[in-house]
Amino acid sequence: MPDFDMLVLGSGPGGQKAAIAAAKLGRRVAVVDRPDMVGGVSLHTGTIPSKTLREAVLYLTGLTQRDLYGQSYRLKENITVADLTARTQHVVGREIDVIRSQLTRNHVALFAGTGRFVDDHTIALREASGQERLISAEHIVIATGTRPARPDSVEFDERTILDSDNVLTIERVPQSMVIVGAGVIGMEYASMFAALGSRVTVVEKRAGMLDMCDVEVVESLKYHLRDLAVAFRFGETVAAVERHPRGTLTVLESGKKIPADAVMYSAGRQGLTDELDLEKAGLTADRRGRIEVDDHYRTPVGHIYAVGDVIGFPALAATAMEQGRAAAYHACGEPVGQMHHLQPIGIYTIPEISFVGRTEDQLTEERVPFEVGVARYRELARGQIIGDAHGVLKLLVSPEDRTLLGVHCFGSGATELIHIGQSVMGCGGTVDYLVDAVFNYPTLAESYKVAALDATNRLRQLDRIGD
């Protein structure tokens, strides 16, 4: 008889939810993770610390209040790394306590150490002391997460040449910074350091940034970042990064040279699977360390599951949680529905971006007709109250059945606001529901009514011409 019904490798969002879901179904469950990584990458170097850092930046710089109190407004003049990390350490510490409490309350055993496969039902647990012990389980869930991918040609010193993990432990706020990669993580950190006053240069080999987002939203973000003195070098590839006594020199293949105090690479993520001895369980990973799974998150070895970033796209904490729950239910023979295809995307730049559904470009490419309804924060009393005159909410509406095809938001509270649109879309609602609904006033949520009225006015004009 195995030691446990389910053994979870990793205690991040996916691993936590898998373990707790199985425990609530009456199974004997254990979780393996390093003692300094309870909560996983998401809690220690990813989602939680980066978003907490963003809140600290917004608060201390007073950036979002400058439309009200003037461009010179600042809560603290000389912001130090200690100022920024104090809030992060507080939040991370509290979250670790919450996670430990949840696991204990649900009678989930937490083993401190690292695990590797001995066979497809057995894990060798290496404890901090160096001793190993074997743990067997009927089902195993791999939720080990990812680490930043590092180009072999770059010598990272974790002081001046950094990745998105150790940028959180930087010694001081750099006066100038080069960020290589204009993906989600790169643009989040670019906006944070720009808000702190760093002169940021973003280098991206593609022709643009955040190509999954609405084009107008991306242009708005670019405008705001340029206003914070961010320079963009699109269509450029880094040839070398040199470390000098007075800083770094980033050399581009085009011949350009960019001096800066620090360089941060944001070159994607690599699955943490290379030390799992997957082959002993009959499994393999691709060159990015990702494991292939089916619709139930089963690997090719049926009783072994994988969830979270280690299986690739969409690689979000929110989706990892749902994947973990679904995997546990399936392993325990519990009925579980498929994850809804409408998954909101949140990008914590400054200002933040969030969307659900398709973009204008996608709809145009698919030859799906649509009409647009727009609400601008400056038209809302709440937008004036909070000092955000630049935010915008956009609805993409089908002229055929008046359903929502996409919702795109840029500005304060975008990642919260998007869930209203997600709910309406998920329930098959139409733009008319938003027209007839009553929203609290003054709120940013009222933007849905304004945008819905704008869309229906446009649809009415179409109908008149059609008649």
N, C-alpha and C positions, 0 to 999 in steps of 0.2 A: 504494500500500500504506500503511495507517495506521501511525502511529508505534508504537502499542501495541495489543495484543489487548483489553486492558481498562484503563480509566481510572476511578479511584475518587475521587469528590469527598468528602473528609472522612476523618479517620483515627481516628474513635471506634471503639467495639466492633464495630459493623456493618461499617464501612469496612475496618478491620483484617482481619477474618475473611474478607471477600469477596476482598480483595487476596491474602492468603496462600493461600486455597483455590485461586484461579485460578493463582497462581504454582506451587503444588505439582502442578498439572495440566499444567505445562510452558508456560504462556502468558506473554507479555511484559506486565508489569503496572506501572502507575504510580499513585501516590497524590498528590493535591494537598491541602495544608492550610497554614494560616498557621504561620509558624515558631514562634510562641508557643502553638500549640494542638495540637501533636502528641499524639495520644491523645484528642483531641476534648473536647467539653463534659463527657462522663462523667468524664474524668480531671482536668480543670482547675476546673470549677465545679459539678459534679454529684455523681455517685455516689461516687467515690473520696474527694474532700476532705470531703464531708459525713459519710461513714461513719467516716473517720479522725478527724474532729473529735469524733464521738460517742464513740469509744474513748478519746480524750484526756479528754473530760469525765468519763466513768465512772471512769477511772483516778485523775485528780487530785482529784475530789470524794469518792471513796471511797463513792459512793452505794450500790453493790450490796453493800457490806460492813457497812452500818449495822445490819442485823439481828443481826450477830455481835458488833460492837464498840461499839454504841450510836449514837444519833442524832447525836451531836456529832462522830463520827469523820469525818476529812477528811485527805487526804494532804497538801494544800497549802492554807493558809488564804486567801491573797489570790491568786487565779488571774487571770493577765493574758492578754490576747489573744496575746502572744508565747509564753506557755506552750502555748496551744492550737494555734497555727499551726506551731510547730517540728516537731511530729510530722507534720502535713499536708505541709509542704514536703519533709520527708525522704521520705515515701511517694510523693508525686507525682514527685519527682526520680528515684527508683529506677524507677518505672513508665515514665517517658519513656525511660530507658535501655533497659529491656526491650523496649519497642515498637520503638524504632529498631533494636535488635539483631535482632529478629525479621524486620523488613522487609529489612534488609541481608542477613541470612542466606538469605533466600528470593529474593534478587535483585529486590526490588521497588524501583523508582525512587521517591524521595520528593522532590516539588517543593514548595518553600517559596513560598507566595503564596495568592492567591484565584483561583477560576476562574469563568467565565461562559460560557454557550453562544454560539457563533457560528452553528453549525448543529447538526443532530442527531448529527453524528459529530465535531465539533470544539469544543474548549474554548480560550478565550483565558485564558492564565495571566498574572495581574498579579503581578510579583515585588515584594519589599519596596522595591526601588529605584524602582518606578513603571513600569519597562519591561514591555512585554507580548510574549508569544510564543504561537504557536498550537501546540496538541497535538491530534492526531487519534487516534481509537480505534475499533475495531470495536464494542465494547460499552462503555457508560458506566454506572456505579453512583453514584446520588446518596445520600450518607450524611452530609448536612450537619448533622443534629441540630436542636435547638431552642434558643430563649432564653426567659427568663421573659416572659410577657405583661404589659404595663404599661397600666393604664387611662389614657386621655388626660387625664382630669380630675385626675390626681395628679402633682405636681411632685417627681420623685425627685431627691434630692441626693447619694445614695450614701453619706451619713454618718448622717443621722437618719431619712430615709425611703428604704427599701431594698427590693430584690427578693431572691430566693433566690440570685442570683449574687453580688452585692456584699455580702451579709451575711457572707460569708467573710472580707471585708477590713475589717470593722468595727473602729474604733479602740480601743474598750474594751468590756468586758462591761457592758451597760446595767443599771441598777438596776430599771428597769421597761420593759416592751415590749408593744406591741400587734401581734398577728399576724392579718392579714386572710386568711381562708381556712383551713378545717379539713380540707383534703385531705391526701394522704400527706406532701407536702413541708412543709406548714404544721405538721402535728402532730409531725413529726420534729424540726423546729427548736423548736417550743414545748416539747417535753420536754427538749431539750438546754439551752435557756436557763433553764428552770425548775430543772433540776438544778444549774446554776451559781449559782442564788440570785436570778435575776431574777424580778420579779413580772410574770407573763405573763397577758395577756387575749387570748383567741381570739374573733374576730368571724366569724360564718358566717351567710350569708343562708338556708341550708337549716336544717331542723329538727334535724339531727344531724350526725355526722361519720363518715367512713370507712364509708359505707353499703354497701360491697362486702364488709365483714367480718361475722363472726358477732356477733350482738347482745350476747351475754354477754361476749365478748372486748372489744368496744367499751366496755361498761359498766365492765369491770375497768380498762381503760386510763384511762377518765374518772375513776374513783375514785383511781387512783394519781396522776394529774396534779393533781387537786384537793388531794391530800395534800401536793403540792409547791407549793400556793398558786396554781395556775392557775385563772383565772376564765373561764367560757364565756358568750358572748352569742350564742345561737342565734336564728335567725329575724330577724337584724338586718342592715341594709345600711348601708355607710359612705356618708355624704353628702359629707363633705369631710375632708381631713387638713390641719391648719394647722401651720406651722412657727413656733416662738416662740424667743426667746433662751434660755429655760430648758428647751426640749424641744419636744414635739409635742402637739397636741390632736386626737384623732380624734372627729369629730362624726358620730353615727349619725342615720339618718332618723327614728328614734323620739324624738329630742331628747336622748338621752344623750350625755355628753361624757367621753372617757377621756384623761386626761393620761398621758404616758409619755416616757421618754428617747428611744425609737426606735419606728418602725413598720416592719414587714416585710410586704410584699404577696406572697401566694402565690396568684396568680389564673390558674393554668394555664400552658401553654407555647405558644409561637409558632414555627412551622417556619422555619428559616433558608433561605428560598428566594427572598426578595424581590430579591436581587442576582444571581441566577443567569441572568436573561434567559431564563426557561423557554419563553416564546412563540417564541423563535428555534429551539427544538428541537421545536416543536409540542406543548408541554405547558402545563398550567395548574395552579395550586394553589388550594385553597379559602381562605376568609377567615382561617383559622388557619395558613395556609402549608403545609398538608399535601397530599401528592401521592397520587393514587389508583393502586393497583396490583392485579394479579390474584393468584391463588394461588401463582404462581411469582415474585412481586415484580416483575413486568414492568409498566411504565407503559403508557399507550395507544400509545406509540412502542416497538415490540417489542424493539429492541436496547438500550433504556435501562431500567435497573432503579432501584428506590428501596427503601431498607431503614432500619430504626431508627426513632427518634422522629419523623422527617419524614413517616412514613406513618400516624402516629397510634397508637391502642391496639394492644397494651398498653404500648408506650413504655417498655420495660425494657431495661437493658443486656444481660441474659441472653437475651432474645428477639431483640434486635438482632444478637447474635453468630450465632445460628442462622439468622436471615434472610439475613445477609451470606453465610454459607457456602452456603445453598440457592440464592441468586441466582447466585452464581459457578458452581456446579455446573450449573445450568440453562443459563446463558449458554454454558458450555463443552460442552454436550451430554452431561454426565455424569449418570447416574441418581441421583436424590435422592428420599428419601421426604418425605412431608408432616410438618411439625412436629407433635408429639404434642399433642392438645388439653388434656392435663393439664399446665398450666404453674403452678408454684408462685409465689405472691405473697409477697414479703418487705417488711415495713414496719419501718424501723429507728427506731421510737420507743423510749422507755425506760419499761418493758420492751418488747422487740421482739415483733412479731406476724408470723405466717406461716400460710398456709393453702393447701390444694389441693383442688379439687373444689367441690361445692356447699355452701351454707349451709343451716341449718334452715329459714329463711324461704323460700329458693328451692325446697327440696324440698316444703314445705307448699303453696306456691303451685302447684307442678306436680302436686300430689296423689300424691306418691311417699312411701309409708310408710317410716319409718326408726326405728331405736333408737339410743340414745346411750350411749357408754361414756366415762367420764371418769377421768383420773389427775391428781392434784394433786401438785405438786412437794414439798409439805410431807410427803407420804406416802413420799417416796423418800429413801433415805440420801444420794444425791448432792445432792438439793435442800437438805438440811440442811447438808451440807459446804460448798456454795457460798454459803449464806445466802439462798437464794431460796425463801421459803415461800409465795409468791403465784402462781407459775407454774401453768399448767394445760394439759393435752393432751386434746382431745375428738375422739372417733371417731364418725362417723355411719355406721351399718351397716344394710344392707338385711335385713329379716327374711325375705325370700323366698329369696335365694340367698347371704346372709351376706357379700356383697362390701362393700368400703368405698365410700361415696358422697361422703365428704368428711372431711378431717382439718384441725383447727384448733388452733393452738398459740399460747400467750401466755406469755412469760417468757424467761429466759436461754437462749440457744442455739436459739431457736425457728426461725430461718432455716436452721440446719443440720439440726435434728431433723426438719423437715418432709419431707426427701428420703426418709426411710424409708417414710413413708406414700405418697409419690408413687410409689416403686418398686413397692410392693405393689399399688397401684391400677393402675399402668401394665401390670403383668403379670397383671391379673385375679385377684389373690390374694384370699383371704377373711380374715375376722377369726380364723378357726381357725388360720391360719398363724402369726399373731402370738401366739396362746395357746400354741402348741406350740414356738415358736422360743425359743432360749436367748440372752439378751442379757448383755453384760458387766455386772458388778456391782462397785461402784456406778456407774451411769451415768444420765443423763437419758433415754437410749434405752429404759431399762427401763419408762418410762412407757407405751410401746406395749403391753407385756404387761399392765400393770395396767389400762389402759383397755379392752383386749380382753377381759380376764376380767370386768370390770364389764359390758361390752356382752353377753357371752354369758350371764351370769347373768340379765340382763333378758330376753334372748331365751328362755331356759329357762322363765322364769315365764310368758311368753306362750304357749309350747307347752303348758305344764301346763293353763292355763285353756282353751286351744283343744281339748285332749283331753277 
